[in-house]
């Protein structure tokens, strides 16, 4: 392990929380660039001031420790200030995907009981639509151009507010983040992680065998900050190591490679669709990416052929990892193993215990497929207001991931499939029941089923199998367009087929296994 990693770790105080994330960098060099965004730089001192102003602004609005504050923003420096400010106010951040439609946002804000919501003008119309349905939401704060009548501006929240850190006591056991994730009920469940959960995961990450952090490392982050992969892991690692982070708002393969060259990027965090784009975009070999030392992938499985092609393009071997929002969000990585083994997700993080259990929660030997289960200080506190779902997920003291996998004789873990019907599109979880519930509102539709089908770029895409009402005619495009009115784009079907009736069990359940088998036979 590098002396730089050791130095940064030695500067972290006992019992530090996410509210203390900037302390190491402030002690090392407060004038070092923390964020580079679209040609402008923000130092760690400026980031600290901005976070304090957000915290004090929220406190002035009446936000108290434990209150929830929702954030629906794209990648921008204000997101980082808001995140750190919420942590320093003692409140709990509730990140929301910017692609969510009005009803999806309504559920998250309402279920979490968020008192305040940060948004940008891009999504303001959604909030205007659902505002009357959110009586508990006291304040909407717009970042950038203000478009709503009854909102506050980010500038008004922070202008004239003290840049001194508020004297709020934040403890490791306090709730920090509620990350909404998939569930079997058709509505997302809020996975609650504490400050201690995330800092434990970050400390584990600072001890990985194959990662040698240096003072001059530069991280590029284009993963969306509303996702736990980016917010908990990538941002946290960069800040706790006092690194400069190149923040990118919109993914474009050519832009990212140009930034690799221009900014001398050493570390890249990505999801499989990004690596698909890199190896399939002509002309990227013209860029000098010799500074790049590490490339990490998570959120979904990455085909070995993509790892091979990326290494041919850059000379860098991608290190795959595995985790969930409930695990803050890490469990395993090839960076934790003695060597990279393509196709696997590597070894458990230091301090994490993994095992493979059968349907009776009995451990099974290497090579056999079962459910991946985990223990460790990074495992979440439970699902928000869902005691039964929490008890089911944590039965026997193990967190049941719902993912099927196996472990080989060398201790490397492999993801085989998902135990439930969840679909993963570009790293985002899509649960069929929610899509089916939206689609069944179509007046011409009698029945439907949603399944995942392989997709070369996204990993999986959504397919709808629909049964029109008698005498009605439906087109594939009509189904797709209807879904896009009610759901985020990544949840919408890209493919549609029509049947006279769906295969069902004696109890009336749709036999999705039959539909998937028929889909495989048709390919």
C-alpha positions as CSV (number, residue, x, y, z in Angstrom):
1,X,0.0,0.0,0.0
2,X,1.3,3.4,-0.9
3,X,2.6,5.9,1.7
4,X,0.0,8.4,0.4
5,X,-2.9,6.0,1.3
6,X,-1.3,5.4,4.7
7,X,-0.9,9.2,5.2
8,X,-4.5,10.0,4.4
9,X,-5.8,7.1,6.5
10,X,-3.7,8.2,9.5
11,X,-5.2,11.7,9.3
12,X,-8.8,10.5,9.7
13,X,-10.0,10.9,13.2
14,X,-11.6,8.1,15.2
15,X,-15.3,7.9,14.7
16,X,-15.2,10.2,11.6
17,X,-18.5,10.5,9.7
18,X,-19.5,11.7,6.2
19,X,-19.7,15.1,7.7
20,X,-15.9,15.0,8.2
21,X,-15.1,13.8,4.7
22,X,-13.2,17.0,3.8
23,X,-11.0,17.1,6.9
24,X,-8.1,15.2,5.5
25,X,-7.8,17.3,2.3
26,X,-8.2,20.5,4.3
27,X,-5.3,19.5,6.5
28,X,-3.1,18.4,3.6
29,X,-3.7,21.3,1.2
30,X,-7.0,23.3,1.3
31,X,-6.0,25.1,-2.0
32,X,-5.7,21.9,-4.0
33,X,-8.4,21.5,-6.7
34,X,-11.2,19.3,-5.5
35,X,-13.4,19.5,-8.5
36,X,-12.8,20.4,-12.1
37,X,-16.0,21.0,-14.0
38,X,-16.4,22.4,-17.5
39,X,-13.1,24.3,-17.3
40,X,-13.6,25.7,-13.8
41,X,-11.9,24.5,-10.6
42,X,-13.2,24.5,-7.1
43,X,-10.6,24.1,-4.3
44,X,-11.2,22.0,-1.2
45,X,-11.4,25.2,0.8
46,X,-14.2,26.5,-1.5
47,X,-16.0,23.2,-1.3
48,X,-15.8,23.3,2.5
49,X,-17.2,26.8,2.5
50,X,-20.0,25.9,0.1
51,X,-20.9,22.8,2.1
52,X,-21.1,24.8,5.3
53,X,-23.4,27.4,3.7
54,X,-25.7,24.7,2.5
55,X,-25.8,23.2,6.0
56,X,-26.5,26.5,7.7
57,X,-29.0,27.4,5.0
58,X,-30.9,24.2,5.7
59,X,-30.8,24.7,9.4
60,X,-32.2,28.2,8.9
61,X,-35.1,26.6,7.0
62,X,-35.9,24.5,10.0
63,X,-34.2,21.2,8.8
64,X,-33.2,19.2,11.9
65,X,-31.0,16.2,12.4
66,X,-32.7,13.1,11.0
67,X,-34.9,15.1,8.6
68,X,-34.9,13.8,5.1
69,X,-33.8,16.1,2.2
70,X,-34.4,14.8,-1.4
71,X,-32.0,15.7,-4.2
72,X,-32.9,15.3,-7.9
73,X,-29.9,16.8,-9.7
74,X,-27.5,15.8,-12.5
75,X,-23.7,15.9,-12.0
76,X,-22.6,19.4,-11.0
77,X,-20.5,20.9,-8.2
78,X,-23.6,22.0,-6.4
79,X,-24.6,18.4,-5.9
80,X,-21.3,17.7,-4.0
81,X,-21.8,20.9,-1.9
82,X,-25.4,19.9,-1.2
83,X,-24.5,16.3,-0.2
84,X,-21.8,17.4,2.2
85,X,-24.0,20.2,3.5
86,X,-26.8,17.8,4.3
87,X,-24.3,15.5,6.1
88,X,-23.1,18.4,8.2
89,X,-26.6,19.5,9.1
90,X,-27.3,16.0,10.5
91,X,-30.1,15.4,8.0
92,X,-30.4,12.4,5.6
93,X,-30.0,12.7,1.9
94,X,-32.5,11.0,-0.4
95,X,-31.0,10.9,-3.9
96,X,-33.4,10.6,-6.9
97,X,-32.7,9.6,-10.5
98,X,-33.1,12.7,-12.8
99,X,-34.9,10.5,-15.3
100,X,-37.7,9.7,-12.9
101,X,-41.2,10.9,-13.9
102,X,-43.6,12.8,-11.7
103,X,-45.2,9.7,-10.1
104,X,-41.9,8.1,-9.3
105,X,-40.7,11.2,-7.6
106,X,-43.9,11.6,-5.7
107,X,-43.5,8.1,-4.2
108,X,-39.9,8.7,-3.1
109,X,-40.5,12.1,-1.6
110,X,-43.7,11.0,0.0
111,X,-42.4,7.6,1.3
112,X,-39.2,9.2,2.8
113,X,-41.1,12.1,4.3
114,X,-38.6,14.5,2.8
115,X,-39.0,18.0,4.2
116,X,-37.0,19.7,1.4
117,X,-36.2,18.9,-2.2
118,X,-33.3,20.2,-4.4
119,X,-34.0,20.2,-8.1
120,X,-32.9,21.8,-11.3
121,X,-35.1,23.5,-13.9
122,X,-34.9,20.4,-16.1
123,X,-37.3,18.6,-13.7
124,X,-39.3,21.5,-12.3
125,X,-42.4,20.7,-14.3
126,X,-42.6,17.3,-12.7
127,X,-42.7,18.9,-9.2
128,X,-45.3,21.4,-10.3
129,X,-47.5,18.5,-11.4
130,X,-47.2,16.5,-8.1
131,X,-46.8,19.4,-5.6
132,X,-50.4,19.2,-4.3
133,X,-49.8,15.5,-3.5
134,X,-46.9,16.3,-1.2
135,X,-48.2,18.1,1.8
136,X,-45.2,17.2,3.9
137,X,-42.7,18.8,1.5
138,X,-42.1,22.2,3.0
139,X,-39.5,23.7,0.6
140,X,-38.4,23.2,-3.0
141,X,-35.0,24.6,-3.8
142,X,-34.0,25.1,-7.5
143,X,-30.4,24.9,-8.6
144,X,-29.8,27.1,-11.7
145,X,-32.6,28.9,-13.4
146,X,-35.7,29.2,-11.2
147,X,-38.8,28.0,-13.0
148,X,-41.3,27.4,-10.2
149,X,-43.5,30.1,-8.5
150,X,-43.3,28.9,-5.0
151,X,-39.7,27.6,-4.9
152,X,-36.5,29.0,-3.4
153,X,-33.3,29.5,-5.3
154,X,-30.0,27.8,-4.4
155,X,-28.5,31.3,-4.3
156,X,-31.0,32.5,-1.8
157,X,-30.4,29.5,0.4
158,X,-26.7,30.1,0.6
159,X,-26.3,33.9,0.1
160,X,-25.3,35.8,3.3
161,X,-25.2,32.6,5.3
162,X,-22.2,31.7,7.5
163,X,-19.5,29.6,6.0
164,X,-18.5,28.3,9.4
165,X,-19.3,24.7,10.1
166,X,-22.4,24.3,12.1
167,X,-22.0,22.8,15.6
168,X,-24.2,19.7,14.9
169,X,-23.1,16.4,16.5
170,X,-23.2,13.6,13.9
171,X,-22.4,10.1,15.0
172,X,-21.4,7.0,13.0
173,X,-24.7,5.3,13.8
174,X,-26.8,8.2,12.5
175,X,-28.7,7.6,9.2
176,X,-26.9,9.3,6.3
177,X,-28.5,8.1,3.0
178,X,-31.8,6.6,1.9
179,X,-31.2,5.1,-1.5
180,X,-34.3,3.9,-3.2
181,X,-33.9,0.5,-4.8
182,X,-36.0,-2.2,-6.4
183,X,-38.5,-4.4,-4.6
184,X,-41.1,-7.0,-5.2
185,X,-44.0,-4.8,-4.3
186,X,-43.7,-2.8,-7.6
187,X,-42.5,0.3,-5.7
188,X,-38.9,1.1,-4.8
189,X,-37.8,0.5,-1.2
190,X,-35.6,3.0,0.7
191,X,-32.3,1.3,1.7
192,X,-31.0,3.2,4.8
193,X,-27.3,3.4,5.3
194,X,-25.6,5.0,8.2
195,X,-22.5,7.2,8.2
196,X,-20.6,4.3,9.7
197,X,-21.7,2.0,7.0
198,X,-20.3,4.2,4.2
199,X,-17.1,5.2,6.0
200,X,-16.5,1.5,6.8
201,X,-16.8,0.7,3.1
202,X,-14.5,3.5,2.2
203,X,-11.9,2.4,4.7
204,X,-12.0,-1.1,3.3
205,X,-11.5,0.4,-0.2
206,X,-8.4,2.2,1.0
207,X,-6.8,-1.2,1.8
208,X,-7.3,-2.9,-1.6
209,X,-4.4,-5.0,-2.7
210,X,-4.2,-3.9,-6.3
211,X,-4.8,-0.1,-5.9
212,X,-1.9,2.1,-5.2
213,X,-3.2,5.6,-4.5
214,X,-0.8,8.5,-5.3
215,X,-0.9,12.2,-4.3
216,X,-1.2,13.3,-8.0
217,X,-4.0,10.8,-9.0
218,X,-6.8,12.4,-10.9
219,X,-10.3,10.7,-10.9
220,X,-12.8,11.1,-13.7
221,X,-16.4,10.7,-12.6
222,X,-19.2,10.7,-15.1
223,X,-21.3,8.1,-13.3
224,X,-24.5,9.9,-11.9
225,X,-24.0,11.2,-8.4
226,X,-27.6,10.1,-7.5
227,X,-26.4,6.5,-7.9
228,X,-24.8,4.9,-4.8
229,X,-21.9,3.7,-6.9
230,X,-20.9,7.3,-7.6
231,X,-22.0,9.0,-4.4
232,X,-20.9,6.5,-1.7
233,X,-17.9,5.0,-3.4
234,X,-16.3,7.1,-6.2
235,X,-16.9,10.5,-4.7
236,X,-16.0,9.3,-1.2
237,X,-12.8,7.6,-2.2
238,X,-11.6,10.7,-4.1
239,X,-12.3,13.1,-1.3
240,X,-10.9,10.9,1.5
241,X,-7.7,10.6,-0.6
242,X,-7.5,14.3,-1.2
243,X,-7.6,13.8,-5.0
244,X,-8.7,16.1,-7.8
245,X,-11.9,14.9,-9.4
246,X,-12.9,15.7,-13.0
247,X,-16.7,15.9,-12.8
248,X,-18.6,15.2,-16.1
249,X,-22.3,15.8,-16.5
250,X,-23.0,13.9,-19.7
251,X,-21.4,10.7,-21.0
252,X,-19.8,10.9,-24.4
253,X,-17.0,8.4,-25.3
254,X,-15.0,11.0,-27.2
255,X,-15.3,13.6,-24.6
256,X,-14.2,11.3,-21.8
257,X,-11.1,10.2,-23.8
258,X,-10.2,13.7,-24.6
259,X,-10.4,14.5,-20.9
260,X,-8.2,11.5,-20.1
261,X,-5.6,13.1,-22.3
262,X,-6.1,16.7,-21.3
263,X,-6.5,16.3,-17.6
264,X,-4.0,13.4,-17.2
265,X,-6.7,11.2,-15.6
266,X,-5.3,8.2,-13.7
267,X,-8.6,6.6,-12.5
268,X,-11.9,6.0,-14.2
269,X,-15.1,4.6,-12.6
270,X,-17.6,3.3,-15.1
271,X,-20.6,1.1,-15.9
272,X,-20.7,-1.5,-18.6
273,X,-22.5,0.7,-21.2
274,X,-19.7,3.1,-21.0
275,X,-17.1,0.4,-21.8
276,X,-19.3,-0.8,-24.6
277,X,-19.2,2.7,-26.0
278,X,-15.5,3.0,-25.7
279,X,-14.6,-0.2,-27.6
280,X,-17.2,0.6,-30.3
281,X,-16.4,4.2,-31.0
282,X,-14.0,4.8,-33.9
283,X,-11.1,7.1,-33.5
284,X,-10.5,6.9,-29.7
285,X,-7.0,5.4,-30.4
286,X,-5.9,8.9,-31.4
287,X,-5.9,10.1,-27.8
288,X,-3.0,9.7,-25.5
289,X,-4.4,7.9,-22.4
290,X,-1.0,6.8,-21.1
291,X,-1.8,8.5,-17.7
292,X,-4.7,6.1,-17.1
293,X,-3.7,3.5,-14.5
294,X,-7.0,2.1,-13.2
295,X,-10.5,1.4,-14.6
296,X,-13.2,0.1,-12.4
297,X,-16.6,-1.3,-13.5
298,X,-19.7,-2.1,-11.4
299,X,-23.5,-1.9,-11.4
300,X,-23.9,-4.8,-13.9
301,X,-21.9,-7.7,-15.3
302,X,-19.3,-6.9,-18.0
303,X,-18.6,-9.4,-20.8
304,X,-15.0,-10.6,-20.9
305,X,-14.7,-9.6,-24.5
306,X,-15.2,-6.0,-23.6
307,X,-12.5,-6.2,-20.9
308,X,-10.2,-7.6,-23.6
309,X,-11.0,-4.9,-26.2
310,X,-10.6,-2.1,-23.6
311,X,-7.2,-3.4,-22.7
312,X,-6.2,-3.5,-26.3
313,X,-7.4,0.1,-26.7
314,X,-5.8,1.6,-23.5
315,X,-3.4,-1.0,-22.1
316,X,-5.5,-0.9,-18.8
317,X,-7.3,-4.0,-17.5
318,X,-10.7,-3.2,-16.1
319,X,-11.3,-4.4,-12.5
320,X,-14.8,-5.5,-12.0
321,X,-16.6,-5.3,-8.6
322,X,-19.9,-6.1,-7.1
323,X,-22.2,-4.5,-4.6
324,X,-25.6,-3.1,-3.9
325,X,-27.2,0.1,-2.4
326,X,-27.8,-2.0,0.7
327,X,-24.0,-2.6,1.1
328,X,-22.9,1.0,0.8
329,X,-22.4,-0.1,-2.1
330,X,-19.5,-2.6,-2.1
331,X,-19.0,-6.3,-1.4
332,X,-16.3,-7.6,-3.7
333,X,-13.8,-6.5,-6.3
334,X,-10.9,-7.8,-8.3
335,X,-8.9,-5.0,-6.8
336,X,-9.2,-6.9,-3.5
337,X,-7.8,-10.1,-5.0
338,X,-4.2,-11.0,-5.6
339,X,-4.7,-10.7,-9.4
340,X,-7.5,-9.8,-11.8
341,X,-9.6,-12.7,-13.0
342,X,-11.8,-11.6,-15.9
343,X,-15.4,-12.8,-15.6
344,X,-15.3,-12.7,-11.8
345,X,-16.1,-9.9,-9.4
346,X,-13.0,-10.9,-7.3
347,X,-12.5,-11.3,-3.6
348,X,-14.7,-9.9,-0.8
349,X,-13.7,-6.5,0.4
350,X,-11.5,-6.6,3.6
351,X,-13.9,-7.0,6.5
352,X,-16.7,-8.4,4.4
353,X,-17.8,-12.0,4.8
354,X,-19.5,-13.6,1.7
355,X,-21.1,-17.0,1.4
356,X,-23.3,-18.9,-1.1
357,X,-26.5,-20.2,0.5
358,X,-29.1,-22.6,-0.9
359,X,-32.9,-22.0,-0.7
360,X,-32.8,-23.4,2.9
361,X,-30.1,-20.9,3.8
362,X,-27.5,-23.6,4.1
363,X,-24.0,-22.9,2.9
364,X,-23.0,-24.8,-0.3
365,X,-19.6,-25.7,-1.5
366,X,-17.4,-24.0,-4.1
367,X,-18.6,-24.3,-7.7
368,X,-22.3,-24.7,-6.9
369,X,-24.8,-21.9,-7.6
370,X,-26.8,-20.3,-4.8
371,X,-27.7,-16.9,-3.4
372,X,-24.9,-14.5,-2.5
373,X,-25.2,-13.5,1.2
374,X,-23.1,-11.0,3.1
375,X,-22.1,-9.8,6.5
376,X,-20.0,-6.8,7.4
377,X,-19.9,-3.2,8.9
378,X,-21.1,-1.8,5.5
379,X,-24.4,-3.7,5.5
380,X,-27.4,-1.3,5.6
381,X,-29.7,-0.5,8.5
382,X,-32.8,-1.8,6.8
383,X,-35.5,-0.6,4.5
384,X,-37.2,2.6,5.4
385,X,-40.5,1.9,7.2
386,X,-40.5,-1.7,6.0
387,X,-39.7,-4.0,8.9
388,X,-41.0,-7.2,7.2
389,X,-38.9,-6.6,4.1
390,X,-35.8,-5.9,6.3
391,X,-36.3,-9.0,8.4
392,X,-36.6,-11.1,5.2
393,X,-33.5,-9.6,3.7
394,X,-31.5,-10.1,7.0
395,X,-32.7,-13.5,8.0
396,X,-30.2,-15.6,9.9
397,X,-28.0,-12.5,10.3
398,X,-26.9,-12.5,6.7
399,X,-27.9,-10.0,4.1
400,X,-29.6,-11.9,1.2
401,X,-28.7,-10.1,-2.0
402,X,-31.2,-11.8,-4.2
403,X,-28.4,-12.5,-6.7
404,X,-27.3,-16.0,-7.7
405,X,-23.6,-16.7,-7.8
406,X,-20.8,-19.1,-7.1
407,X,-17.3,-19.0,-5.7
408,X,-14.4,-21.0,-7.2
409,X,-11.7,-22.9,-5.4
410,X,-9.5,-19.8,-5.3
411,X,-12.1,-17.7,-3.5
412,X,-13.2,-15.6,-6.5
413,X,-16.9,-14.8,-6.8
414,X,-19.0,-14.9,-9.9
415,X,-22.5,-13.4,-10.6
416,X,-24.7,-16.0,-12.3
417,X,-28.2,-14.5,-12.4
418,X,-30.8,-12.7,-10.4
419,X,-32.9,-14.7,-8.1
420,X,-36.0,-12.6,-8.8
421,X,-37.3,-11.1,-12.0
422,X,-35.5,-7.8,-11.7
423,X,-34.1,-6.4,-14.9
424,X,-30.8,-4.4,-14.9
425,X,-30.7,-1.8,-17.7
426,X,-27.4,0.0,-17.9
427,X,-26.8,-0.6,-14.2
428,X,-30.3,0.7,-13.2
429,X,-32.7,-1.7,-11.6
430,X,-36.1,-2.1,-13.3
431,X,-38.8,-4.1,-11.5
432,X,-41.4,-5.6,-13.9
433,X,-44.4,-5.1,-11.6
434,X,-44.0,-1.3,-11.7
435,X,-43.8,-1.3,-15.5
436,X,-46.8,-3.7,-15.7
437,X,-48.8,-1.5,-13.4
438,X,-48.2,1.6,-15.5
439,X,-48.8,-0.2,-18.8
440,X,-52.1,-1.8,-17.6
441,X,-53.6,1.7,-17.4
442,X,-53.7,1.7,-21.2
443,X,-57.3,1.6,-22.2
444,X,-56.7,-0.9,-25.1
445,X,-54.8,-3.4,-22.9
446,X,-56.1,-6.5,-21.3
447,X,-53.0,-8.0,-19.8
448,X,-49.2,-7.8,-20.0
449,X,-46.0,-9.1,-18.7
450,X,-42.5,-7.6,-18.6
451,X,-39.3,-9.5,-18.9
452,X,-35.7,-8.7,-19.5
453,X,-33.9,-9.7,-22.7
454,X,-30.2,-9.5,-23.5
455,X,-29.0,-6.2,-24.9
456,X,-25.5,-5.8,-26.4
457,X,-25.1,-2.3,-25.2
458,X,-27.2,-2.0,-22.0
459,X,-26.7,-5.5,-20.7
460,X,-30.5,-6.0,-20.7
461,X,-33.4,-4.2,-22.1
462,X,-37.1,-4.4,-21.2
463,X,-39.6,-6.3,-23.3
464,X,-43.3,-6.1,-23.0
465,X,-45.6,-9.1,-23.9
466,X,-49.1,-7.6,-24.2
467,X,-52.6,-8.9,-24.7
468,X,-54.9,-6.3,-26.4
469,X,-58.6,-6.1,-25.5
470,X,-60.9,-7.9,-27.8
471,X,-61.5,-5.9,-31.0
472,X,-58.7,-3.4,-30.2
473,X,-55.6,-2.9,-32.3
474,X,-52.3,-1.9,-30.8
475,X,-48.9,-1.1,-32.3
476,X,-45.4,-1.6,-30.8
477,X,-44.8,2.1,-30.9
478,X,-48.1,2.9,-29.2
479,X,-47.0,0.8,-26.2
480,X,-43.6,2.3,-26.0
481,X,-44.9,5.9,-26.3
482,X,-47.5,5.2,-23.5
483,X,-44.8,3.9,-21.2
484,X,-42.6,6.9,-21.8
485,X,-45.4,9.2,-20.6
486,X,-45.3,7.5,-17.2
487,X,-41.9,6.0,-16.6
488,X,-38.2,6.9,-16.8
489,X,-36.8,6.0,-20.2
490,X,-34.6,3.2,-19.0
491,X,-37.7,1.4,-17.6
492,X,-39.6,1.6,-20.8
493,X,-39.9,-1.4,-23.2
494,X,-37.6,-1.4,-26.2
495,X,-39.4,-4.4,-27.6
496,X,-43.0,-5.5,-27.7
497,X,-44.7,-8.7,-28.8
498,X,-48.4,-9.6,-28.8
499,X,-50.2,-12.7,-27.6
500,X,-53.8,-13.8,-27.3
501,X,-53.2,-14.8,-23.7
502,X,-50.4,-15.1,-21.2
503,X,-49.2,-18.5,-19.9
504,X,-50.3,-18.7,-16.2
505,X,-50.1,-21.2,-13.3
506,X,-53.1,-22.7,-11.7
507,X,-53.0,-19.9,-9.1
508,X,-53.1,-17.2,-11.8
509,X,-49.5,-16.2,-11.8
510,X,-47.9,-15.4,-15.1
511,X,-45.2,-18.0,-16.0
512,X,-42.4,-15.6,-16.9
513,X,-40.0,-18.5,-17.1
514,X,-42.1,-19.8,-20.1
515,X,-42.0,-16.4,-21.7
516,X,-38.2,-16.2,-21.3
517,X,-37.7,-19.6,-22.7
518,X,-39.9,-18.7,-25.7
519,X,-37.8,-15.6,-26.1
520,X,-34.6,-17.6,-26.2
521,X,-36.1,-20.0,-28.7
522,X,-37.0,-17.1,-31.0
523,X,-33.5,-15.7,-31.1
